[in-house]
Amino acid sequence: MLKKIKQFINIRIIIFIIASLCIALYTILMISGYSGMEEAGQTTRNKAAGGYYIFYHLLKRLGYKIQYWDIYSGFRQDTVLFYFNYKENQSKDFEEIRDWVARGNILFLCGIYSDTDPFFNNMIVHGEMKNIDVHNSLKDDIDEFSYKSNAYFDKESKGEILLGNSQGSLLLRHKYEQGTVYLFSDSLFLSNNSLVHENNSIFLNNLLKEYYATPVFVHETETPGTASPVALLFKGKLFYLTIHLFLMGVVFLFINGIRFGNPVKVNPLSRRTLQEHLNAVGYFYLKSNAFNLADTYGLKYFVYQVKKILGIKKRISNEEIIQAIKKYDFIVETEEDIAVLFRRTVINRTVIKSEKTLLKKKKKRDEILERLKQVKRRKK
């Protein structure tokens, strides 16, 4: 009876499970001490790369009258409002915001997660924009502007382009009745990761300095505590996770890595398969950078395959193979003659200096073989 129990219970597996549970429990306890209110979400309280902590505190230290404001508690006249990360389902909020801007106020709409902006229906293009140019009026003290945007307005968008290039624009300024609207297609320009670069911070100050004496309010659509519980659990603790996952791996290898299953005796005199020999030789050529030698043997095999497709069994020269190809009249419209491709591949060879070039040549040979097969099937 005891022997049967031992067959079903492996003591090493039990030790591994217990050790894994201990490490996992310690990891969870370490992470659970995290206070989610400091860095939750993409907010001005978030000090991580995607947050706006630097934006808020930079303007505060420069002397701007900046503070938080919830638009649902009402609007103030003669103020500047930063509204972060507009989403299409928030369009109802903008009925009041449009009226507020029309009365002579300033809105910075930072980040538009929709196909169009809520004011002028400018189209948003999702893709990378590089080499962004700065408007001449905002270039003071900027040596070099460096930012890559993941979303931008298309070339047909309305408004004055403050940041953009021939692709489109990242920042637009537009009059809206008595007020002004600034549209940032990508709010990450104002993130911590962007504003750590001095020129980007200088640009932000150049953009806002005409409103230095005006109260600046920040409304965040994602407030502290709104991030998902999973995000709060793991945010900022990847180091601990990595260490403990590594320890779990070490425990697993220590317990089970010695041997999986019963030992299998290997006969040192057993005959290896042809494929094993070919793999070994091929890897040796690649590791020793013998690309030309590998190409030579690859070429011989390619010629052998061509002869096999053409039904040629005797040994003939490459020129005779080319003549045999021409007899089949393998010329296809809009494509090169296969005989020409064969000559270029076999006779007009070049020196191979890298594995990438070797693979390219193999790909071309495979294409020739495939075309030969296709044409031969059509002939039948």
DRENLONU-799395 format. One record per residue (C-alpha): y, z, x; residue number from 1. Coordinates in Angstrom, 1 decimal. Layout:
<zatis>
<zati <Y, Z, X>, NUM>
...
</zatis>
This chain:
<zatis>
<zati <0.0, 0.0, 0.0>, 1>
<zati <2.4, 0.9, 2.8>, 2>
<zati <1.7, -2.4, 4.5>, 3>
<zati <2.7, -4.3, 1.4>, 4>
<zati <5.9, -2.4, 1.1>, 5>
<zati <6.8, -3.2, 4.8>, 6>
<zati <6.2, -6.8, 4.0>, 7>
<zati <8.9, -6.8, 1.4>, 8>
<zati <11.3, -4.5, 3.2>, 9>
<zati <12.8, -5.5, 6.5>, 10>
<zati <14.4, -2.5, 8.2>, 11>
<zati <16.8, -4.7, 10.1>, 12>
<zati <18.2, -6.2, 6.9>, 13>
<zati <18.8, -2.8, 5.4>, 14>
<zati <20.7, -1.7, 8.6>, 15>
<zati <22.8, -4.8, 8.4>, 16>
<zati <23.6, -4.3, 4.7>, 17>
<zati <24.6, -0.6, 5.3>, 18>
<zati <26.8, -1.5, 8.3>, 19>
<zati <28.4, -4.3, 6.5>, 20>
<zati <29.2, -2.1, 3.5>, 21>
<zati <30.8, 0.5, 5.8>, 22>
<zati <32.9, -2.0, 7.6>, 23>
<zati <34.0, -3.6, 4.2>, 24>
<zati <34.8, -0.2, 2.8>, 25>
<zati <37.0, 0.7, 5.8>, 26>
<zati <38.7, -2.7, 5.6>, 27>
<zati <39.5, -2.2, 1.9>, 28>
<zati <40.8, 1.3, 2.5>, 29>
<zati <43.1, 0.0, 5.3>, 30>
<zati <44.5, -2.8, 3.1>, 31>
<zati <44.9, -0.6, 0.0>, 32>
<zati <47.5, 1.5, 1.8>, 33>
<zati <49.8, -1.6, 1.7>, 34>
<zati <53.0, -1.2, -0.4>, 35>
<zati <53.4, -4.4, -2.4>, 36>
<zati <57.0, -3.8, -3.3>, 37>
<zati <58.3, -4.6, 0.1>, 38>
<zati <57.0, -8.1, 0.6>, 39>
<zati <55.7, -9.3, -2.8>, 40>
<zati <56.4, -12.8, -3.7>, 41>
<zati <58.8, -15.4, -2.4>, 42>
<zati <61.9, -13.2, -2.7>, 43>
<zati <64.9, -11.9, -0.7>, 44>
<zati <62.9, -8.7, 0.0>, 45>
<zati <60.1, -10.6, 1.6>, 46>
<zati <60.3, -10.6, 5.5>, 47>
<zati <57.5, -13.0, 5.9>, 48>
<zati <58.1, -16.7, 6.8>, 49>
<zati <58.3, -17.9, 3.2>, 50>
<zati <60.7, -15.2, 2.0>, 51>
<zati <64.5, -15.2, 1.8>, 52>
<zati <65.2, -11.8, 3.5>, 53>
<zati <67.3, -13.4, 6.3>, 54>
<zati <69.3, -15.4, 3.7>, 55>
<zati <70.4, -12.4, 1.8>, 56>
<zati <71.1, -10.0, 4.7>, 57>
<zati <72.8, -12.7, 6.9>, 58>
<zati <75.4, -13.4, 4.1>, 59>
<zati <75.8, -9.6, 3.6>, 60>
<zati <76.5, -9.0, 7.3>, 61>
<zati <78.9, -11.9, 7.4>, 62>
<zati <81.0, -10.2, 4.7>, 63>
<zati <80.1, -12.2, 1.6>, 64>
<zati <80.2, -10.3, -1.6>, 65>
<zati <76.5, -10.9, -2.3>, 66>
<zati <74.3, -8.9, -4.7>, 67>
<zati <71.4, -9.2, -7.1>, 68>
<zati <71.9, -10.2, -10.7>, 69>
<zati <69.7, -10.8, -13.7>, 70>
<zati <71.1, -13.7, -15.7>, 71>
<zati <69.5, -12.4, -18.8>, 72>
<zati <71.9, -9.5, -18.8>, 73>
<zati <74.8, -12.0, -19.1>, 74>
<zati <77.0, -14.2, -16.9>, 75>
<zati <80.2, -13.4, -15.0>, 76>
<zati <83.1, -15.7, -14.8>, 77>
<zati <84.5, -17.1, -11.4>, 78>
<zati <81.3, -16.4, -9.5>, 79>
<zati <78.7, -18.2, -7.4>, 80>
<zati <75.1, -18.0, -8.5>, 81>
<zati <72.0, -18.7, -6.4>, 82>
<zati <69.0, -19.6, -8.6>, 83>
<zati <65.7, -19.9, -6.7>, 84>
<zati <62.7, -22.0, -7.5>, 85>
<zati <63.4, -23.7, -10.9>, 86>
<zati <60.2, -24.6, -12.8>, 87>
<zati <60.0, -27.0, -15.8>, 88>
<zati <59.0, -24.2, -18.2>, 89>
<zati <62.4, -22.5, -17.5>, 90>
<zati <64.4, -25.4, -19.0>, 91>
<zati <65.5, -23.2, -21.9>, 92>
<zati <67.3, -20.8, -19.5>, 93>
<zati <69.5, -23.7, -18.4>, 94>
<zati <71.1, -24.2, -21.7>, 95>
<zati <73.2, -21.1, -21.0>, 96>
<zati <73.5, -21.9, -17.3>, 97>
<zati <75.0, -25.3, -18.1>, 98>
<zati <77.6, -23.8, -20.3>, 99>
<zati <78.4, -21.2, -17.7>, 100>
<zati <78.8, -23.9, -14.9>, 101>
<zati <80.9, -26.1, -17.2>, 102>
<zati <83.4, -23.2, -17.5>, 103>
<zati <84.3, -23.5, -13.8>, 104>
<zati <81.6, -21.6, -12.0>, 105>
<zati <79.4, -22.5, -9.0>, 106>
<zati <75.6, -22.9, -9.1>, 107>
<zati <73.2, -23.3, -6.1>, 108>
<zati <69.9, -24.4, -7.6>, 109>
<zati <67.5, -23.8, -4.7>, 110>
<zati <64.0, -25.4, -5.0>, 111>
<zati <63.1, -27.6, -7.9>, 112>
<zati <59.4, -27.5, -8.9>, 113>
<zati <59.7, -30.3, -11.5>, 114>
<zati <59.8, -34.1, -11.6>, 115>
<zati <63.6, -34.1, -12.2>, 116>
<zati <66.4, -31.6, -11.8>, 117>
<zati <67.7, -29.9, -15.0>, 118>
<zati <71.2, -31.2, -14.7>, 119>
<zati <71.3, -34.9, -13.8>, 120>
<zati <67.6, -35.9, -14.0>, 121>
<zati <67.5, -36.8, -10.3>, 122>
<zati <64.0, -37.7, -9.4>, 123>
<zati <62.1, -35.5, -6.9>, 124>
<zati <59.9, -37.2, -4.3>, 125>
<zati <57.1, -35.0, -2.8>, 126>
<zati <56.6, -36.0, 0.8>, 127>
<zati <57.9, -35.2, 4.3>, 128>
<zati <61.5, -36.0, 5.3>, 129>
<zati <62.5, -35.8, 9.0>, 130>
<zati <65.6, -36.6, 11.0>, 131>
<zati <68.0, -35.2, 8.3>, 132>
<zati <71.7, -35.9, 8.7>, 133>
<zati <74.5, -33.4, 8.0>, 134>
<zati <77.7, -34.4, 6.1>, 135>
<zati <80.6, -34.6, 8.5>, 136>
<zati <82.6, -31.9, 6.7>, 137>
<zati <79.7, -29.4, 7.5>, 138>
<zati <79.0, -30.2, 11.1>, 139>
<zati <81.3, -27.5, 12.7>, 140>
<zati <79.6, -25.7, 15.6>, 141>
<zati <76.2, -27.4, 14.8>, 142>
<zati <74.6, -28.8, 18.0>, 143>
<zati <71.5, -30.2, 16.5>, 144>
<zati <70.1, -30.0, 13.0>, 145>
<zati <66.3, -29.6, 12.8>, 146>
<zati <64.4, -29.3, 9.5>, 147>
<zati <61.5, -31.0, 7.9>, 148>
<zati <61.5, -31.0, 4.1>, 149>
<zati <58.5, -31.4, 1.9>, 150>
<zati <60.4, -32.6, -1.2>, 151>
<zati <63.6, -34.6, -1.5>, 152>
<zati <65.7, -36.5, -4.1>, 153>
<zati <65.2, -40.3, -4.2>, 154>
<zati <67.8, -42.7, -3.0>, 155>
<zati <69.1, -43.4, -6.5>, 156>
<zati <70.1, -39.8, -7.2>, 157>
<zati <73.6, -38.9, -8.4>, 158>
<zati <75.9, -36.7, -6.4>, 159>
<zati <77.5, -36.3, -2.9>, 160>
<zati <74.8, -36.2, -0.2>, 161>
<zati <75.3, -33.1, 2.1>, 162>
<zati <71.9, -33.3, 3.7>, 163>
<zati <69.8, -36.5, 3.7>, 164>
<zati <69.0, -39.8, 5.4>, 165>
<zati <67.9, -43.3, 4.4>, 166>
<zati <64.8, -41.9, 2.5>, 167>
<zati <66.9, -39.7, 0.1>, 168>
<zati <68.6, -36.4, 0.1>, 169>
<zati <67.7, -32.7, 0.5>, 170>
<zati <71.0, -31.3, -0.7>, 171>
<zati <73.4, -32.8, -3.3>, 172>
<zati <76.8, -31.6, -4.6>, 173>
<zati <77.9, -32.7, -8.0>, 174>
<zati <80.8, -31.9, -10.3>, 175>
<zati <79.7, -30.7, -13.8>, 176>
<zati <82.8, -30.6, -16.0>, 177>
<zati <85.0, -27.8, -14.5>, 178>
<zati <82.2, -26.4, -12.3>, 179>
<zati <80.1, -27.5, -9.3>, 180>
<zati <76.4, -27.7, -8.9>, 181>
<zati <74.6, -27.7, -5.5>, 182>
<zati <71.0, -29.0, -5.7>, 183>
<zati <68.5, -28.1, -3.0>, 184>
<zati <65.3, -30.1, -3.6>, 185>
<zati <63.4, -27.7, -1.2>, 186>
<zati <64.2, -24.0, -1.2>, 187>
<zati <62.3, -23.4, 2.0>, 188>
<zati <65.4, -24.5, 3.9>, 189>
<zati <66.8, -21.0, 3.0>, 190>
<zati <63.6, -19.3, 4.0>, 191>
<zati <63.2, -16.9, 6.9>, 192>
<zati <61.2, -19.5, 8.8>, 193>
<zati <64.2, -21.9, 8.6>, 194>
<zati <67.1, -19.6, 9.1>, 195>
<zati <65.8, -18.1, 12.3>, 196>
<zati <67.1, -21.3, 13.8>, 197>
<zati <70.8, -20.8, 14.7>, 198>
<zati <72.0, -24.3, 13.6>, 199>
<zati <70.5, -23.9, 10.1>, 200>
<zati <72.2, -20.5, 9.7>, 201>
<zati <75.5, -22.0, 10.9>, 202>
<zati <75.1, -24.8, 8.3>, 203>
<zati <74.6, -22.2, 5.6>, 204>
<zati <77.8, -20.5, 6.5>, 205>
<zati <79.7, -23.8, 6.7>, 206>
<zati <78.5, -24.6, 3.2>, 207>
<zati <79.5, -21.2, 1.7>, 208>
<zati <82.7, -20.3, 3.6>, 209>
<zati <85.0, -21.9, 0.9>, 210>
<zati <83.5, -19.2, -1.4>, 211>
<zati <83.9, -16.3, 1.0>, 212>
<zati <86.2, -14.4, -1.4>, 213>
<zati <84.1, -15.2, -4.5>, 214>
<zati <81.3, -12.8, -5.7>, 215>
<zati <77.9, -14.3, -4.9>, 216>
<zati <75.0, -13.4, -7.1>, 217>
<zati <71.3, -14.0, -6.5>, 218>
<zati <68.8, -14.5, -9.3>, 219>
<zati <65.2, -14.6, -8.3>, 220>
<zati <62.7, -16.2, -10.7>, 221>
<zati <59.9, -14.4, -8.8>, 222>
<zati <60.7, -10.7, -8.5>, 223>
<zati <58.9, -7.9, -6.5>, 224>
<zati <55.6, -7.1, -8.1>, 225>
<zati <55.1, -10.4, -9.7>, 226>
<zati <52.8, -11.7, -6.9>, 227>
<zati <49.1, -11.7, -7.8>, 228>
<zati <47.1, -8.5, -7.1>, 229>
<zati <44.9, -10.5, -4.6>, 230>
<zati <48.0, -11.7, -2.7>, 231>
<zati <49.4, -8.2, -2.6>, 232>
<zati <46.0, -6.9, -1.4>, 233>
<zati <45.7, -9.2, 1.6>, 234>
<zati <49.4, -10.0, 2.4>, 235>
<zati <50.3, -8.8, 5.9>, 236>
<zati <46.8, -7.6, 6.7>, 237>
<zati <45.1, -10.7, 8.0>, 238>
<zati <44.9, -9.0, 11.4>, 239>
<zati <42.7, -6.2, 10.0>, 240>
<zati <40.6, -8.7, 8.1>, 241>
<zati <40.0, -10.8, 11.1>, 242>
<zati <39.0, -7.8, 13.3>, 243>
<zati <36.6, -6.5, 10.7>, 244>
<zati <35.1, -9.8, 9.8>, 245>
<zati <34.5, -10.2, 13.6>, 246>
<zati <32.8, -6.8, 13.7>, 247>
<zati <30.6, -7.7, 10.8>, 248>
<zati <29.6, -10.9, 12.6>, 249>
<zati <28.8, -8.9, 15.8>, 250>
<zati <26.6, -6.4, 13.8>, 251>
<zati <24.8, -9.3, 12.1>, 252>
<zati <24.1, -11.1, 15.4>, 253>
<zati <23.0, -7.8, 17.1>, 254>
<zati <20.5, -7.0, 14.3>, 255>
<zati <19.3, -10.5, 13.3>, 256>
<zati <20.4, -12.7, 16.1>, 257>
<zati <17.6, -11.7, 18.5>, 258>
<zati <15.0, -13.8, 16.6>, 259>
<zati <14.7, -15.3, 13.2>, 260>
<zati <11.1, -15.2, 12.2>, 261>
<zati <8.0, -14.9, 14.4>, 262>
<zati <8.2, -16.5, 17.8>, 263>
<zati <7.0, -20.1, 18.1>, 264>
<zati <5.3, -21.1, 21.3>, 265>
<zati <6.6, -24.3, 22.8>, 266>
<zati <4.4, -26.5, 24.8>, 267>
<zati <6.4, -27.5, 27.9>, 268>
<zati <4.2, -30.6, 28.4>, 269>
<zati <4.7, -31.9, 24.8>, 270>
<zati <5.9, -35.5, 24.6>, 271>
<zati <9.5, -36.0, 23.4>, 272>
<zati <10.4, -38.6, 20.8>, 273>
<zati <12.3, -41.7, 21.8>, 274>
<zati <15.3, -40.6, 19.7>, 275>
<zati <15.5, -37.3, 21.6>, 276>
<zati <15.6, -39.2, 24.9>, 277>
<zati <18.2, -41.6, 23.6>, 278>
<zati <20.4, -38.7, 22.3>, 279>
<zati <20.1, -36.9, 25.7>, 280>
<zati <21.0, -40.0, 27.7>, 281>
<zati <23.9, -40.8, 25.3>, 282>
<zati <25.4, -37.3, 25.6>, 283>
<zati <25.0, -37.4, 29.4>, 284>
<zati <27.0, -40.7, 29.5>, 285>
<zati <29.7, -39.2, 27.3>, 286>
<zati <30.0, -35.9, 29.2>, 287>
<zati <30.1, -37.7, 32.5>, 288>
<zati <32.7, -40.2, 31.2>, 289>
<zati <30.4, -43.1, 32.0>, 290>
<zati <31.9, -45.1, 29.2>, 291>
<zati <31.3, -48.5, 30.7>, 292>
<zati <27.7, -47.7, 31.3>, 293>
<zati <27.3, -46.5, 27.7>, 294>
<zati <29.1, -49.7, 26.5>, 295>
<zati <26.7, -51.9, 28.6>, 296>
<zati <23.6, -50.4, 26.9>, 297>
<zati <25.4, -50.5, 23.5>, 298>
<zati <26.1, -54.2, 24.1>, 299>
<zati <22.5, -54.9, 24.9>, 300>
<zati <21.4, -53.3, 21.7>, 301>
<zati <24.1, -55.2, 19.7>, 302>
<zati <22.8, -58.6, 21.1>, 303>
<zati <19.3, -57.6, 20.2>, 304>
<zati <20.3, -56.9, 16.6>, 305>
<zati <22.2, -60.2, 16.4>, 306>
<zati <19.1, -62.1, 17.6>, 307>
<zati <17.0, -60.2, 15.1>, 308>
<zati <19.3, -61.2, 12.2>, 309>
<zati <19.2, -64.9, 13.4>, 310>
<zati <15.4, -64.8, 13.8>, 311>
<zati <15.6, -65.5, 17.6>, 312>
<zati <12.6, -64.0, 19.5>, 313>
<zati <12.9, -65.7, 22.9>, 314>
<zati <15.2, -64.7, 25.6>, 315>
<zati <18.4, -66.9, 25.6>, 316>
<zati <21.9, -66.7, 27.0>, 317>
<zati <24.9, -65.4, 25.1>, 318>
<zati <26.3, -69.0, 25.0>, 319>
<zati <23.1, -70.1, 23.3>, 320>
<zati <23.4, -67.3, 20.8>, 321>
<zati <27.0, -68.4, 20.0>, 322>
<zati <25.7, -71.9, 19.4>, 323>
<zati <23.0, -70.5, 17.1>, 324>
<zati <25.7, -68.6, 15.2>, 325>
<zati <27.8, -71.8, 14.8>, 326>
<zati <24.7, -73.7, 13.3>, 327>
<zati <24.8, -71.3, 10.4>, 328>
<zati <28.5, -72.3, 9.8>, 329>
<zati <29.6, -68.6, 9.5>, 330>
<zati <33.3, -69.5, 9.0>, 331>
<zati <34.7, -67.6, 6.0>, 332>
<zati <38.2, -68.3, 4.6>, 333>
<zati <41.0, -65.9, 5.7>, 334>
<zati <38.6, -64.3, 8.3>, 335>
<zati <37.9, -65.2, 11.9>, 336>
<zati <34.9, -67.2, 12.9>, 337>
<zati <32.0, -64.8, 13.6>, 338>
<zati <31.2, -66.9, 16.7>, 339>
<zati <34.7, -66.2, 18.0>, 340>
<zati <34.3, -62.5, 17.3>, 341>
<zati <30.9, -62.4, 19.1>, 342>
<zati <32.4, -64.2, 22.1>, 343>
<zati <35.3, -61.8, 22.3>, 344>
<zati <33.0, -58.8, 21.9>, 345>
<zati <30.2, -59.8, 24.3>, 346>
<zati <31.7, -62.1, 26.9>, 347>
<zati <35.4, -61.2, 27.1>, 348>
<zati <34.8, -57.5, 27.8>, 349>
<zati <37.4, -55.0, 28.9>, 350>
<zati <37.1, -51.8, 30.9>, 351>
<zati <36.4, -48.8, 28.7>, 352>
<zati <38.5, -45.7, 29.7>, 353>
<zati <38.0, -43.4, 26.7>, 354>
<zati <35.5, -42.3, 24.1>, 355>
<zati <38.0, -43.5, 21.4>, 356>
<zati <38.0, -47.1, 22.8>, 357>
<zati <34.2, -47.0, 23.0>, 358>
<zati <33.9, -46.0, 19.3>, 359>
<zati <36.4, -48.7, 18.3>, 360>
<zati <34.2, -51.3, 20.0>, 361>
<zati <31.1, -50.0, 18.3>, 362>
<zati <32.9, -50.2, 15.0>, 363>
<zati <33.8, -53.8, 15.6>, 364>
<zati <30.2, -54.7, 16.5>, 365>
<zati <28.9, -53.0, 13.3>, 366>
<zati <31.4, -55.1, 11.3>, 367>
<zati <30.1, -58.3, 12.9>, 368>
<zati <26.5, -57.3, 12.2>, 369>
<zati <27.4, -56.5, 8.6>, 370>
<zati <29.1, -59.9, 8.2>, 371>
<zati <26.1, -61.7, 9.7>, 372>
<zati <23.8, -60.0, 7.2>, 373>
<zati <26.1, -60.8, 4.2>, 374>
<zati <26.3, -64.5, 5.2>, 375>
<zati <22.6, -64.8, 5.8>, 376>
<zati <22.0, -63.3, 2.4>, 377>
<zati <24.3, -66.0, 0.9>, 378>
<zati <22.4, -68.7, 2.8>, 379>
<zati <19.1, -67.6, 1.2>, 380>
</zatis>
